């Protein structure tokens, strides 16, 4: 069972990630949803079928939200920020806040 404190911290972290995507102009409010076939990808972060910010909006945030609501097992040792660092290599200044928020999210799951 997920403690109230951990659930609150994760929800807050997801909201911060969403807010940063909005600030960067990357949040589409559901309008830029990839087609259903894109969600069948077996590649990490669906990088072969969608942009990283789309994966955050349409895969990560909804999936973690459902896991929290249904009290299902949460992933362990999450390392999303390391992939974000690769995606935004050379653009650190522009994406620093997003990467920082993803690193904080990772820490909630035992990732560094």
RAVEN-V819309 format. One record per helix or strand of 3 or more residues. SS is the DSSP state (~ for helix, > for strand). FROM is the first residue (numbers start at 1). LEN is the number of residues. Records with the same first field share a line. If there is no record, write none. Layout:
SS: FROM-LEN ; FROM-LEN
This chain:
~: 4-20 ; 36-5 ; 44-3 ; 52-19 ; 80-8 ; 92-16
